[in-house]
Amino acid sequence: MKHILPNILLLIIVWIFIIPSTKAQDPYFTQYYNAPLFYNPALTGIDKGLKIRVNYRDQWPQYTDDLKSYNFSMDVAERFMPGAGGLGIIFNTNKEGKGFIKRNQIGGSLSARIRMGDYWTSQLGLLVSYIQKQIDNDDFIWSDQLDNLHGLLYPNSSFAGFSSQNTSYVDLNLGYAVKYEKHYISATLGVAVHHVTKPNESFSSLEQRLGRKYIFSSDFVILQRSNPKKGFKFNPGLLYEYLSGYHTFTLGSNIAKSVLYAGVWYRSKQSQIYNYQAVSVLVGLNIPMVNKYSRVKFMYSYDISVNNMKGNGGAHEITLRFEFDQIHLFKSGSSFADDYPIIYDPVIF
């Protein structure tokens, strides 16, 4: 316990001293557990082997100006030297309103691993990204083009548009995670701070700082004790985000039996003027490849609006994952190369 308490206290301290001052919105995924590097760089390499993930989300497809997000991430766990955690890369694209606003991200993540005992580990993570945003002036309608009775009446606006249709900056995310794994139970808790340096993302001469985003996540895997190899696997979790006055949380659970997945999640995004709630239903497949240490996973989820924003078409989300538990970049005879919790069988979800 003497090794565990300091890390739990660090989690609490980081969370308590968060002072929100955000002013912008980021893309998000209901299947947050399938985009770990996007949410917390400390999760880079926290599980053994190489992981490759592709995520796609189509928000409110009933509208012609829907929001589409694409995410690719890859990370590999490394234990070739004391303190090594993992290395990762991420690519992200977000398109809003037929591409009127586009956001592209490319970044690299690095994590450091702190061994706390046979069953406890923790990691510190860093993600450095290059962000590029584009805005299309030509398709915007400004307020002085509108008439109170006739709507869009005037073809031209007195506003000349933004001084630049492109802006770019370097972004920095920090994270911390604690993982417990023993017998047939696995638990991961993490906190992260995005946009640490509050970069300027303005398209004009006026400064517009991107506020910090704060995240808390939890993920559990529980295997049925009576028959852990042939029974059910339960995967409950929780994600909480704060950004721009918006409080967003996702709560639910997946369940696996043999090669099949199913899950139900509840998502709520609230502010003083905005309230969106949805129930997400998930189905998926877990298909072994060469052996039990490699697999491909496919998951599809659909968000069903349950409040006054019904009729927007919900949201479709698709994830494709490739996992190779025995792949690593470096070889070492050091005992640190086998720095994993002692368990009876891999806890894999």
SEGUVEX-342246 format. One record per residue (C-alpha): residue number from 0; residue in one letter; x, z, y. Coordinates in nm, 3 decimals. Example, Ala and Ser with C-alpha at 12.3 -4.5 7.8 and 13.67 -1.06 7.14 Angstrom:
<recs>
{resi = 0&resn = a&xx = 1.230&zz = 0.780&yy = -0.450}
{resi = 1&resn = s&xx = 1.367&zz = 0.714&yy = -0.106}
</recs>
This chain:
<recs>
{resi = 0&resn = m&xx = 0.000&zz = 0.000&yy = 0.000}
{resi = 1&resn = k&xx = 0.285&zz = 0.062&yy = 0.240}
{resi = 2&resn = h&xx = 0.354&zz = -0.314&yy = 0.243}
{resi = 3&resn = i&xx = -0.012&zz = -0.410&yy = 0.278}
{resi = 4&resn = l&xx = -0.121&zz = -0.188&yy = 0.568}
{resi = 5&resn = p&xx = 0.118&zz = -0.332&yy = 0.833}
{resi = 6&resn = n&xx = -0.012&zz = -0.684&yy = 0.768}
{resi = 7&resn = i&xx = -0.376&zz = -0.577&yy = 0.777}
{resi = 8&resn = l&xx = -0.309&zz = -0.398&yy = 1.106}
{resi = 9&resn = l&xx = -0.147&zz = -0.714&yy = 1.243}
{resi = 10&resn = l&xx = -0.463&zz = -0.910&yy = 1.160}
{resi = 11&resn = i&xx = -0.677&zz = -0.653&yy = 1.342}
{resi = 12&resn = i&xx = -0.451&zz = -0.638&yy = 1.648}
{resi = 13&resn = v&xx = -0.442&zz = -1.017&yy = 1.687}
{resi = 14&resn = w&xx = -0.821&zz = -1.027&yy = 1.670}
{resi = 15&resn = i&xx = -0.884&zz = -0.737&yy = 1.911}
{resi = 16&resn = f&xx = -0.660&zz = -0.870&yy = 2.187}
{resi = 17&resn = i&xx = -0.824&zz = -1.210&yy = 2.201}
{resi = 18&resn = i&xx = -0.959&zz = -1.272&yy = 2.552}
{resi = 19&resn = p&xx = -1.172&zz = -1.589&yy = 2.551}
{resi = 20&resn = s&xx = -1.121&zz = -1.840&yy = 2.831}
{resi = 21&resn = t&xx = -1.198&zz = -2.173&yy = 2.666}
{resi = 22&resn = k&xx = -1.348&zz = -2.472&yy = 2.847}
{resi = 23&resn = a&xx = -1.368&zz = -2.756&yy = 2.592}
{resi = 24&resn = q&xx = -1.495&zz = -2.848&yy = 2.247}
{resi = 25&resn = d&xx = -1.310&zz = -2.954&yy = 1.934}
{resi = 26&resn = p&xx = -1.426&zz = -3.147&yy = 1.626}
{resi = 27&resn = y&xx = -1.527&zz = -2.931&yy = 1.332}
{resi = 28&resn = f&xx = -1.603&zz = -2.954&yy = 0.962}
{resi = 29&resn = t&xx = -1.866&zz = -2.772&yy = 0.758}
{resi = 30&resn = q&xx = -1.628&zz = -2.792&yy = 0.461}
{resi = 31&resn = y&xx = -1.364&zz = -2.594&yy = 0.650}
{resi = 32&resn = y&xx = -1.202&zz = -2.484&yy = 0.322}
{resi = 33&resn = n&xx = -1.119&zz = -2.851&yy = 0.259}
{resi = 34&resn = a&xx = -0.936&zz = -2.882&yy = 0.593}
{resi = 35&resn = p&xx = -0.714&zz = -2.571&yy = 0.597}
{resi = 36&resn = l&xx = -0.431&zz = -2.711&yy = 0.812}
{resi = 37&resn = f&xx = -0.684&zz = -2.819&yy = 1.075}
{resi = 38&resn = y&xx = -0.802&zz = -2.460&yy = 1.114}
{resi = 39&resn = n&xx = -0.499&zz = -2.241&yy = 1.037}
{resi = 40&resn = p&xx = -0.135&zz = -2.358&yy = 1.003}
{resi = 41&resn = a&xx = -0.053&zz = -2.036&yy = 0.816}
{resi = 42&resn = l&xx = -0.236&zz = -2.186&yy = 0.515}
{resi = 43&resn = t&xx = 0.034&zz = -2.454&yy = 0.487}
{resi = 44&resn = g&xx = 0.176&zz = -2.424&yy = 0.136}
{resi = 45&resn = i&xx = -0.003&zz = -2.099&yy = 0.060}
{resi = 46&resn = d&xx = -0.102&zz = -2.240&yy = -0.281}
{resi = 47&resn = k&xx = 0.148&zz = -2.380&yy = -0.530}
{resi = 48&resn = g&xx = 0.228&zz = -2.751&yy = -0.534}
{resi = 49&resn = l&xx = 0.130&zz = -3.058&yy = -0.331}
{resi = 50&resn = k&xx = -0.217&zz = -3.097&yy = -0.178}
{resi = 51&resn = i&xx = -0.355&zz = -3.416&yy = -0.019}
{resi = 52&resn = r&xx = -0.694&zz = -3.411&yy = 0.157}
{resi = 53&resn = v&xx = -0.907&zz = -3.675&yy = 0.330}
{resi = 54&resn = n&xx = -1.215&zz = -3.562&yy = 0.528}
{resi = 55&resn = y&xx = -1.490&zz = -3.767&yy = 0.692}
{resi = 56&resn = r&xx = -1.782&zz = -3.633&yy = 0.898}
{resi = 57&resn = d&xx = -2.072&zz = -3.822&yy = 1.057}
{resi = 58&resn = q&xx = -2.267&zz = -3.595&yy = 1.293}
{resi = 59&resn = w&xx = -2.629&zz = -3.681&yy = 1.382}
{resi = 60&resn = p&xx = -2.637&zz = -4.038&yy = 1.239}
{resi = 61&resn = q&xx = -2.999&zz = -4.080&yy = 1.354}
{resi = 62&resn = y&xx = -2.863&zz = -4.146&yy = 1.703}
{resi = 63&resn = t&xx = -2.672&zz = -4.462&yy = 1.788}
{resi = 64&resn = d&xx = -2.416&zz = -4.255&yy = 1.980}
{resi = 65&resn = d&xx = -2.330&zz = -4.026&yy = 1.690}
{resi = 66&resn = l&xx = -2.003&zz = -3.836&yy = 1.644}
{resi = 67&resn = k&xx = -1.756&zz = -3.934&yy = 1.374}
{resi = 68&resn = s&xx = -1.449&zz = -3.735&yy = 1.268}
{resi = 69&resn = y&xx = -1.171&zz = -3.835&yy = 1.030}
{resi = 70&resn = n&xx = -0.904&zz = -3.598&yy = 0.905}
{resi = 71&resn = f&xx = -0.603&zz = -3.641&yy = 0.675}
{resi = 72&resn = s&xx = -0.372&zz = -3.357&yy = 0.578}
{resi = 73&resn = m&xx = -0.097&zz = -3.304&yy = 0.326}
{resi = 74&resn = d&xx = 0.109&zz = -2.995&yy = 0.255}
{resi = 75&resn = v&xx = 0.358&zz = -2.884&yy = -0.007}
{resi = 76&resn = a&xx = 0.459&zz = -2.531&yy = -0.100}
{resi = 77&resn = e&xx = 0.832&zz = -2.456&yy = -0.098}
{resi = 78&resn = r&xx = 1.011&zz = -2.152&yy = -0.243}
{resi = 79&resn = f&xx = 1.368&zz = -2.285&yy = -0.232}
{resi = 80&resn = m&xx = 1.489&zz = -2.011&yy = -0.001}
{resi = 81&resn = p&xx = 1.380&zz = -1.662&yy = 0.110}
{resi = 82&resn = g&xx = 1.097&zz = -1.677&yy = 0.359}
{resi = 83&resn = a&xx = 1.002&zz = -2.038&yy = 0.291}
{resi = 84&resn = g&xx = 0.630&zz = -2.109&yy = 0.286}
{resi = 85&resn = g&xx = 0.539&zz = -2.476&yy = 0.316}
{resi = 86&resn = l&xx = 0.554&zz = -2.801&yy = 0.510}
{resi = 87&resn = g&xx = 0.259&zz = -3.013&yy = 0.615}
{resi = 88&resn = i&xx = 0.137&zz = -3.307&yy = 0.821}
{resi = 89&resn = i&xx = -0.204&zz = -3.378&yy = 0.976}
{resi = 90&resn = f&xx = -0.376&zz = -3.681&yy = 1.130}
{resi = 91&resn = n&xx = -0.713&zz = -3.645&yy = 1.302}
{resi = 92&resn = t&xx = -0.942&zz = -3.888&yy = 1.485}
{resi = 93&resn = n&xx = -1.267&zz = -3.802&yy = 1.661}
{resi = 94&resn = k&xx = -1.502&zz = -4.061&yy = 1.814}
{resi = 95&resn = e&xx = -1.798&zz = -3.976&yy = 2.038}
{resi = 96&resn = g&xx = -2.074&zz = -4.208&yy = 2.158}
{resi = 97&resn = k&xx = -1.969&zz = -4.546&yy = 2.009}
{resi = 98&resn = g&xx = -1.611&zz = -4.466&yy = 2.090}
{resi = 99&resn = f&xx = -1.664&zz = -4.393&yy = 2.460}
{resi = 100&resn = i&xx = -1.442&zz = -4.089&yy = 2.408}
{resi = 101&resn = k&xx = -1.171&zz = -4.093&yy = 2.143}
{resi = 102&resn = r&xx = -0.930&zz = -3.820&yy = 2.039}
{resi = 103&resn = n&xx = -0.628&zz = -3.885&yy = 1.816}
{resi = 104&resn = q&xx = -0.399&zz = -3.615&yy = 1.677}
{resi = 105&resn = i&xx = -0.078&zz = -3.628&yy = 1.476}
{resi = 106&resn = g&xx = 0.108&zz = -3.309&yy = 1.393}
{resi = 107&resn = g&xx = 0.344&zz = -3.124&yy = 1.165}
{resi = 108&resn = s&xx = 0.303&zz = -2.770&yy = 1.035}
{resi = 109&resn = l&xx = 0.547&zz = -2.513&yy = 0.905}
{resi = 110&resn = s&xx = 0.486&zz = -2.173&yy = 0.746}
{resi = 111&resn = a&xx = 0.704&zz = -1.873&yy = 0.664}
{resi = 112&resn = r&xx = 0.618&zz = -1.657&yy = 0.364}
{resi = 113&resn = i&xx = 0.641&zz = -1.279&yy = 0.344}
{resi = 114&resn = r&xx = 0.622&zz = -1.131&yy = -0.005}
{resi = 115&resn = m&xx = 0.440&zz = -0.794&yy = -0.003}
{resi = 116&resn = g&xx = 0.417&zz = -0.718&yy = -0.375}
{resi = 117&resn = d&xx = 0.321&zz = -0.865&yy = -0.709}
{resi = 118&resn = y&xx = -0.026&zz = -0.961&yy = -0.593}
{resi = 119&resn = w&xx = -0.004&zz = -0.973&yy = -0.211}
{resi = 120&resn = t&xx = 0.160&zz = -1.235&yy = 0.010}
{resi = 121&resn = s&xx = 0.130&zz = -1.328&yy = 0.377}
{resi = 122&resn = q&xx = 0.230&zz = -1.627&yy = 0.584}
{resi = 123&resn = l&xx = 0.294&zz = -1.709&yy = 0.949}
{resi = 124&resn = g&xx = 0.223&zz = -2.068&yy = 1.049}
{resi = 125&resn = l&xx = 0.295&zz = -2.309&yy = 1.334}
{resi = 126&resn = l&xx = 0.137&zz = -2.649&yy = 1.402}
{resi = 127&resn = v&xx = 0.283&zz = -2.876&yy = 1.672}
{resi = 128&resn = s&xx = 0.070&zz = -3.180&yy = 1.752}
{resi = 129&resn = y&xx = 0.071&zz = -3.479&yy = 1.983}
{resi = 130&resn = i&xx = -0.280&zz = -3.543&yy = 2.120}
{resi = 131&resn = q&xx = -0.402&zz = -3.862&yy = 2.284}
{resi = 132&resn = k&xx = -0.747&zz = -3.894&yy = 2.442}
{resi = 133&resn = q&xx = -0.914&zz = -4.209&yy = 2.571}
{resi = 134&resn = i&xx = -1.226&zz = -4.257&yy = 2.782}
{resi = 135&resn = d&xx = -1.414&zz = -4.582&yy = 2.854}
{resi = 136&resn = n&xx = -1.521&zz = -4.598&yy = 3.221}
{resi = 137&resn = d&xx = -1.709&zz = -4.926&yy = 3.187}
{resi = 138&resn = d&xx = -1.992&zz = -4.792&yy = 2.974}
{resi = 139&resn = f&xx = -2.059&zz = -4.476&yy = 3.173}
{resi = 140&resn = i&xx = -2.369&zz = -4.431&yy = 3.388}
{resi = 141&resn = w&xx = -2.316&zz = -4.217&yy = 3.699}
{resi = 142&resn = s&xx = -2.576&zz = -4.010&yy = 3.881}
{resi = 143&resn = d&xx = -2.593&zz = -4.235&yy = 4.191}
{resi = 144&resn = q&xx = -2.703&zz = -4.528&yy = 3.969}
{resi = 145&resn = l&xx = -3.023&zz = -4.342&yy = 3.878}
{resi = 146&resn = d&xx = -3.355&zz = -4.333&yy = 4.059}
{resi = 147&resn = n&xx = -3.600&zz = -4.044&yy = 4.028}
{resi = 148&resn = l&xx = -3.888&zz = -4.279&yy = 3.933}
{resi = 149&resn = h&xx = -3.727&zz = -4.588&yy = 3.779}
{resi = 150&resn = g&xx = -3.427&zz = -4.443&yy = 3.596}
{resi = 151&resn = l&xx = -3.127&zz = -4.675&yy = 3.585}
{resi = 152&resn = l&xx = -3.187&zz = -4.882&yy = 3.899}
{resi = 153&resn = y&xx = -2.852&zz = -4.954&yy = 4.063}
{resi = 154&resn = p&xx = -2.594&zz = -5.167&yy = 3.876}
{resi = 155&resn = n&xx = -2.293&zz = -5.022&yy = 4.055}
{resi = 156&resn = s&xx = -2.172&zz = -4.675&yy = 4.141}
{resi = 157&resn = s&xx = -1.978&zz = -4.551&yy = 4.441}
{resi = 158&resn = f&xx = -1.760&zz = -4.354&yy = 4.202}
{resi = 159&resn = a&xx = -1.450&zz = -4.555&yy = 4.122}
{resi = 160&resn = g&xx = -1.408&zz = -4.394&yy = 3.782}
{resi = 161&resn = f&xx = -1.129&zz = -4.188&yy = 3.643}
{resi = 162&resn = s&xx = -0.777&zz = -4.241&yy = 3.772}
{resi = 163&resn = s&xx = -0.662&zz = -4.291&yy = 3.414}
{resi = 164&resn = q&xx = -0.847&zz = -4.377&yy = 3.096}
{resi = 165&resn = n&xx = -0.575&zz = -4.221&yy = 2.882}
{resi = 166&resn = t&xx = -0.424&zz = -3.876&yy = 2.869}
{resi = 167&resn = s&xx = -0.183&zz = -3.719&yy = 2.623}
{resi = 168&resn = y&xx = -0.018&zz = -3.382&yy = 2.568}
{resi = 169&resn = v&xx = 0.162&zz = -3.164&yy = 2.315}
{resi = 170&resn = d&xx = -0.054&zz = -2.896&yy = 2.154}
{resi = 171&resn = l&xx = 0.048&zz = -2.575&yy = 1.977}
{resi = 172&resn = n&xx = -0.148&zz = -2.376&yy = 1.716}
{resi = 173&resn = l&xx = -0.041&zz = -2.044&yy = 1.562}
{resi = 174&resn = g&xx = -0.180&zz = -1.867&yy = 1.256}
{resi = 175&resn = y&xx = -0.144&zz = -1.575&yy = 1.019}
{resi = 176&resn = a&xx = -0.288&zz = -1.534&yy = 0.668}
{resi = 177&resn = v&xx = -0.290&zz = -1.271&yy = 0.391}
{resi = 178&resn = k&xx = -0.359&zz = -1.360&yy = 0.027}
{resi = 179&resn = y&xx = -0.440&zz = -1.137&yy = -0.270}
{resi = 180&resn = e&xx = -0.441&zz = -1.281&yy = -0.621}
{resi = 181&resn = k&xx = -0.473&zz = -1.087&yy = -0.945}
{resi = 182&resn = h&xx = -0.633&zz = -1.155&yy = -1.281}
{resi = 183&resn = y&xx = -0.944&zz = -1.359&yy = -1.197}
{resi = 184&resn = i&xx = -0.987&zz = -1.282&yy = -0.827}
{resi = 185&resn = s&xx = -0.830&zz = -1.453&yy = -0.526}
{resi = 186&resn = a&xx = -0.891&zz = -1.362&yy = -0.161}
{resi = 187&resn = t&xx = -0.744&zz = -1.520&yy = 0.154}
{resi = 188&resn = l&xx = -0.797&zz = -1.390&yy = 0.509}
{resi = 189&resn = g&xx = -0.660&zz = -1.557&yy = 0.818}
{resi = 190&resn = v&xx = -0.664&zz = -1.567&yy = 1.198}
{resi = 191&resn = a&xx = -0.548&zz = -1.853&yy = 1.420}
{resi = 192&resn = v&xx = -0.514&zz = -1.937&yy = 1.789}
{resi = 193&resn = h&xx = -0.538&zz = -2.304&yy = 1.891}
{resi = 194&resn = h&xx = -0.418&zz = -2.460&yy = 2.219}
{resi = 195&resn = v&xx = -0.181&zz = -2.171&yy = 2.283}
{resi = 196&resn = t&xx = -0.021&zz = -2.330&yy = 2.591}
{resi = 197&resn = k&xx = -0.360&zz = -2.444&yy = 2.733}
{resi = 198&resn = p&xx = -0.249&zz = -2.805&yy = 2.797}
{resi = 199&resn = n&xx = -0.396&zz = -3.017&yy = 3.076}
{resi = 200&resn = e&xx = -0.630&zz = -3.287&yy = 2.937}
{resi = 201&resn = s&xx = -0.774&zz = -3.418&yy = 3.264}
{resi = 202&resn = f&xx = -0.833&zz = -3.791&yy = 3.320}
{resi = 203&resn = s&xx = -0.808&zz = -3.744&yy = 3.698}
{resi = 204&resn = s&xx = -0.575&zz = -3.580&yy = 3.946}
{resi = 205&resn = l&xx = -0.771&zz = -3.257&yy = 3.908}
{resi = 206&resn = e&xx = -0.629&zz = -3.014&yy = 3.656}
{resi = 207&resn = q&xx = -0.846&zz = -2.939&yy = 3.354}
{resi = 208&resn = r&xx = -0.684&zz = -2.693&yy = 3.115}
{resi = 209&resn = l&xx = -0.787&zz = -2.692&yy = 2.750}
{resi = 210&resn = g&xx = -0.886&zz = -2.333&yy = 2.674}
{resi = 211&resn = r&xx = -0.773&zz = -2.140&yy = 2.370}
{resi = 212&resn = k&xx = -0.974&zz = -2.148&yy = 2.051}
{resi = 213&resn = y&xx = -0.986&zz = -1.844&yy = 1.820}
{resi = 214&resn = i&xx = -1.061&zz = -1.857&yy = 1.449}
{resi = 215&resn = f&xx = -1.116&zz = -1.607&yy = 1.171}
{resi = 216&resn = s&xx = -1.156&zz = -1.733&yy = 0.814}
{resi = 217&resn = s&xx = -1.204&zz = -1.582&yy = 0.471}
{resi = 218&resn = d&xx = -1.207&zz = -1.747&yy = 0.131}
{resi = 219&resn = f&xx = -1.268&zz = -1.589&yy = -0.211}
{resi = 220&resn = v&xx = -1.251&zz = -1.722&yy = -0.566}
{resi = 221&resn = i&xx = -1.414&zz = -1.509&yy = -0.835}
{resi = 222&resn = l&xx = -1.402&zz = -1.611&yy = -1.200}
{resi = 223&resn = q&xx = -1.658&zz = -1.490&yy = -1.450}
{resi = 224&resn = r&xx = -1.479&zz = -1.213&yy = -1.641}
{resi = 225&resn = s&xx = -1.679&zz = -1.249&yy = -1.962}
{resi = 226&resn = n&xx = -1.550&zz = -1.602&yy = -2.015}
{resi = 227&resn = p&xx = -1.303&zz = -1.697&yy = -1.739}
{resi = 228&resn = k&xx = -1.207&zz = -2.036&yy = -1.885}
{resi = 229&resn = k&xx = -1.554&zz = -2.162&yy = -1.971}
{resi = 230&resn = g&xx = -1.770&zz = -1.958&yy = -1.737}
{resi = 231&resn = f&xx = -1.860&zz = -1.997&yy = -1.372}
{resi = 232&resn = k&xx = -1.635&zz = -1.983&yy = -1.067}
{resi = 233&resn = f&xx = -1.780&zz = -1.846&yy = -0.744}
{resi = 234&resn = n&xx = -1.629&zz = -1.935&yy = -0.407}
{resi = 235&resn = p&xx = -1.790&zz = -1.747&yy = -0.113}
{resi = 236&resn = g&xx = -1.641&zz = -1.775&yy = 0.235}
{resi = 237&resn = l&xx = -1.683&zz = -1.727&yy = 0.607}
{resi = 238&resn = l&xx = -1.551&zz = -1.910&yy = 0.913}
{resi = 239&resn = y&xx = -1.592&zz = -1.785&yy = 1.272}
{resi = 240&resn = e&xx = -1.480&zz = -1.982&yy = 1.580}
{resi = 241&resn = y&xx = -1.490&zz = -1.909&yy = 1.951}
{resi = 242&resn = l&xx = -1.440&zz = -2.187&yy = 2.206}
{resi = 243&resn = s&xx = -1.588&zz = -2.261&yy = 2.549}
{resi = 244&resn = g&xx = -1.847&zz = -1.988&yy = 2.528}
{resi = 245&resn = y&xx = -1.966&zz = -2.121&yy = 2.191}
{resi = 246&resn = h&xx = -1.981&zz = -1.885&yy = 1.894}
{resi = 247&resn = t&xx = -1.977&zz = -2.079&yy = 1.569}
{resi = 248&resn = f&xx = -1.987&zz = -1.937&yy = 1.220}
{resi = 249&resn = t&xx = -2.024&zz = -2.085&yy = 0.872}
{resi = 250&resn = l&xx = -2.126&zz = -1.866&yy = 0.581}
{resi = 251&resn = g&xx = -2.204&zz = -1.952&yy = 0.219}
{resi = 252&resn = s&xx = -2.070&zz = -2.009&yy = -0.128}
{resi = 253&resn = n&xx = -1.980&zz = -2.280&yy = -0.377}
{resi = 254&resn = i&xx = -2.011&zz = -2.244&yy = -0.752}
{resi = 255&resn = a&xx = -1.829&zz = -2.444&yy = -1.021}
{resi = 256&resn = k&xx = -1.910&zz = -2.499&yy = -1.388}
{resi = 257&resn = s&xx = -1.684&zz = -2.724&yy = -1.594}
{resi = 258&resn = v&xx = -1.622&zz = -3.030&yy = -1.369}
{resi = 259&resn = l&xx = -1.928&zz = -2.984&yy = -1.146}
{resi = 260&resn = y&xx = -1.956&zz = -2.823&yy = -0.802}
{resi = 261&resn = a&xx = -2.260&zz = -2.707&yy = -0.608}
{resi = 262&resn = g&xx = -2.292&zz = -2.501&yy = -0.292}
{resi = 263&resn = v&xx = -2.517&zz = -2.381&yy = -0.009}
{resi = 264&resn = w&xx = -2.384&zz = -2.294&yy = 0.339}
{resi = 265&resn = y&xx = -2.541&zz = -2.184&yy = 0.666}
{resi = 266&resn = r&xx = -2.393&zz = -2.298&yy = 0.997}
{resi = 267&resn = s&xx = -2.479&zz = -2.169&yy = 1.344}
{resi = 268&resn = k&xx = -2.339&zz = -2.275&yy = 1.681}
{resi = 269&resn = q&xx = -2.463&zz = -2.081&yy = 1.980}
{resi = 270&resn = s&xx = -2.405&zz = -2.037&yy = 2.352}
{resi = 271&resn = q&xx = -2.621&zz = -1.937&yy = 2.649}
{resi = 272&resn = i&xx = -2.773&zz = -2.285&yy = 2.671}
{resi = 273&resn = y&xx = -2.725&zz = -2.427&yy = 2.322}
{resi = 274&resn = n&xx = -2.839&zz = -2.321&yy = 1.977}
{resi = 275&resn = y&xx = -2.782&zz = -2.536&yy = 1.668}
{resi = 276&resn = q&xx = -2.849&zz = -2.413&yy = 1.316}
{resi = 277&resn = a&xx = -2.816&zz = -2.599&yy = 0.989}
{resi = 278&resn = v&xx = -2.818&zz = -2.543&yy = 0.615}
{resi = 279&resn = s&xx = -2.559&zz = -2.744&yy = 0.424}
{resi = 280&resn = v&xx = -2.604&zz = -2.847&yy = 0.060}
{resi = 281&resn = l&xx = -2.292&zz = -2.948&yy = -0.134}
{resi = 282&resn = v&xx = -2.227&zz = -3.130&yy = -0.463}
{resi = 283&resn = g&xx = -1.894&zz = -3.236&yy = -0.610}
{resi = 284&resn = l&xx = -1.670&zz = -3.319&yy = -0.903}
{resi = 285&resn = n&xx = -1.341&zz = -3.168&yy = -1.021}
{resi = 286&resn = i&xx = -1.169&zz = -3.418&yy = -1.251}
{resi = 287&resn = p&xx = -0.839&zz = -3.330&yy = -1.430}
{resi = 288&resn = m&xx = -0.572&zz = -3.598&yy = -1.419}
{resi = 289&resn = v&xx = -0.255&zz = -3.564&yy = -1.630}
{resi = 290&resn = n&xx = -0.297&zz = -3.198&yy = -1.725}
{resi = 291&resn = k&xx = -0.453&zz = -2.873&yy = -1.596}
{resi = 292&resn = y&xx = -0.190&zz = -2.864&yy = -1.320}
{resi = 293&resn = s&xx = -0.317&zz = -3.182&yy = -1.150}
{resi = 294&resn = r&xx = -0.667&zz = -3.284&yy = -1.048}
{resi = 295&resn = v&xx = -0.876&zz = -3.494&yy = -0.810}
{resi = 296&resn = k&xx = -1.179&zz = -3.347&yy = -0.634}
{resi = 297&resn = f&xx = -1.469&zz = -3.517&yy = -0.461}
{resi = 298&resn = m&xx = -1.719&zz = -3.321&yy = -0.249}
{resi = 299&resn = y&xx = -2.020&zz = -3.435&yy = -0.048}
{resi = 300&resn = s&xx = -2.228&zz = -3.213&yy = 0.179}
{resi = 301&resn = y&xx = -2.531&zz = -3.275&yy = 0.398}
{resi = 302&resn = d&xx = -2.625&zz = -3.058&yy = 0.696}
{resi = 303&resn = i&xx = -3.000&zz = -3.008&yy = 0.741}
{resi = 304&resn = s&xx = -3.107&zz = -2.897&yy = 1.091}
{resi = 305&resn = v&xx = -3.337&zz = -2.593&yy = 1.076}
{resi = 306&resn = n&xx = -3.412&zz = -2.528&yy = 1.446}
{resi = 307&resn = n&xx = -3.559&zz = -2.730&yy = 1.735}
{resi = 308&resn = m&xx = -3.294&zz = -3.003&yy = 1.696}
{resi = 309&resn = k&xx = -3.465&zz = -3.151&yy = 1.390}
{resi = 310&resn = g&xx = -3.483&zz = -3.530&yy = 1.356}
{resi = 311&resn = n&xx = -3.118&zz = -3.595&yy = 1.445}
{resi = 312&resn = g&xx = -3.025&zz = -3.705&yy = 1.093}
{resi = 313&resn = g&xx = -2.819&zz = -3.395&yy = 1.017}
{resi = 314&resn = a&xx = -2.458&zz = -3.458&yy = 0.923}
{resi = 315&resn = h&xx = -2.284&zz = -3.620&yy = 0.629}
{resi = 316&resn = e&xx = -1.944&zz = -3.490&yy = 0.521}
{resi = 317&resn = i&xx = -1.718&zz = -3.626&yy = 0.245}
{resi = 318&resn = t&xx = -1.391&zz = -3.484&yy = 0.114}
{resi = 319&resn = l&xx = -1.143&zz = -3.634&yy = -0.133}
{resi = 320&resn = r&xx = -0.862&zz = -3.405&yy = -0.257}
{resi = 321&resn = f&xx = -0.560&zz = -3.462&yy = -0.479}
{resi = 322&resn = e&xx = -0.378&zz = -3.155&yy = -0.614}
{resi = 323&resn = f&xx = -0.047&zz = -3.142&yy = -0.801}
{resi = 324&resn = d&xx = 0.057&zz = -2.785&yy = -0.880}
{resi = 325&resn = q&xx = 0.405&zz = -2.867&yy = -1.016}
{resi = 326&resn = i&xx = 0.531&zz = -3.097&yy = -0.738}
{resi = 327&resn = h&xx = 0.782&zz = -2.964&yy = -0.481}
{resi = 328&resn = l&xx = 1.050&zz = -3.115&yy = -0.259}
{resi = 329&resn = f&xx = 1.346&zz = -2.895&yy = -0.341}
{resi = 330&resn = k&xx = 1.487&zz = -2.741&yy = -0.657}
{resi = 331&resn = s&xx = 1.657&zz = -2.405&yy = -0.670}
{resi = 332&resn = g&xx = 1.780&zz = -2.161&yy = -0.928}
{resi = 333&resn = s&xx = 1.688&zz = -1.874&yy = -0.701}
{resi = 334&resn = s&xx = 1.418&zz = -1.633&yy = -0.806}
{resi = 335&resn = f&xx = 1.244&zz = -1.710&yy = -0.475}
{resi = 336&resn = a&xx = 1.146&zz = -2.048&yy = -0.621}
{resi = 337&resn = d&xx = 0.897&zz = -1.862&yy = -0.842}
{resi = 338&resn = d&xx = 0.761&zz = -1.641&yy = -0.566}
{resi = 339&resn = y&xx = 0.397&zz = -1.644&yy = -0.678}
{resi = 340&resn = p&xx = 0.156&zz = -1.365&yy = -0.773}
{resi = 341&resn = i&xx = 0.151&zz = -1.265&yy = -1.138}
{resi = 342&resn = i&xx = -0.179&zz = -1.376&yy = -1.291}
{resi = 343&resn = y&xx = -0.305&zz = -1.455&yy = -1.638}
{resi = 344&resn = d&xx = -0.413&zz = -1.809&yy = -1.560}
{resi = 345&resn = p&xx = -0.424&zz = -2.021&yy = -1.241}
{resi = 346&resn = v&xx = -0.716&zz = -1.936&yy = -1.015}
{resi = 347&resn = i&xx = -0.813&zz = -2.288&yy = -0.913}
{resi = 348&resn = f&xx = -1.125&zz = -2.395&yy = -0.723}
</recs>
